Amino acid sequence: MKRAELLRYLQSHGCELYREGAKHSVWWNPGNRRTSAVPRHAEIVEPTAWAICKDLGVPRPGKR
């Protein structure tokens, strides 16, 4: 999954960028106050994307 696609998906579920780190962006879900680090890779493998969604408390994106 492309990083931009994952970020759009997270935003559509109410998540917001919390801060920029050195190698990751930290996103948070203000609804449940959970955070997760999103790596700055062009491609993010699906298991990592699913773990990010689980950390933030949003449903994982559908499989391709």
N, C-alpha and C positions, 0 to 999 in steps of 0.2 A: 504494500500500500504506500502511495506517495505521502510524504510528510504533510504537504499542503492539504491533501484530501483528509487526512486524519485530523488536522487542526480545524478544518471547516466542520467536520463531524462533531468534534468536541464543542465548538461554538454553538452549533445547532441544538446541543443538549444543555446549554446554559453555562458551560465552563468558560473561564477567562484566563488570560495570561497573568500570572502572578509576578514573575520576575525572570530576568535572563541570567543564566549562570555562565560559566566558562565554556562548557561543552553541552549543556542541556538548557532547555527552557522549562520553567516550572509553571505548571498549569494548576488551577484549583477550581473546585465546584463550590460556589458560594451557598448552594442549597443545602449541602451536607458538610461543608467545611473540610473536604478531603483534597489532598494534593498529590501530584505525580510529576515525575521528571520525564520530559519528552526529548529524546536525543535529536541532534541536528544532522541527521543523515537524510539524504534525498529519498531513499527507500527505507521504510520501517517494516520489518517482517511481521506477519500477522500475529504470531504468538506474543510479540512485544506490544503490538497495538492492542491486543485483547487484555494484556496485563495493565496497560495504561488505563483503559476503560474501566476495568475492574477496580483499580485504585481510586478512580474518580467517581465510582458508583453510577456509571452510565452503561446501558446495554452495549454489548460488543457489536461492531459492524457486521453485516451479513457477509457470508463467504462469497467469493467470486466464482 
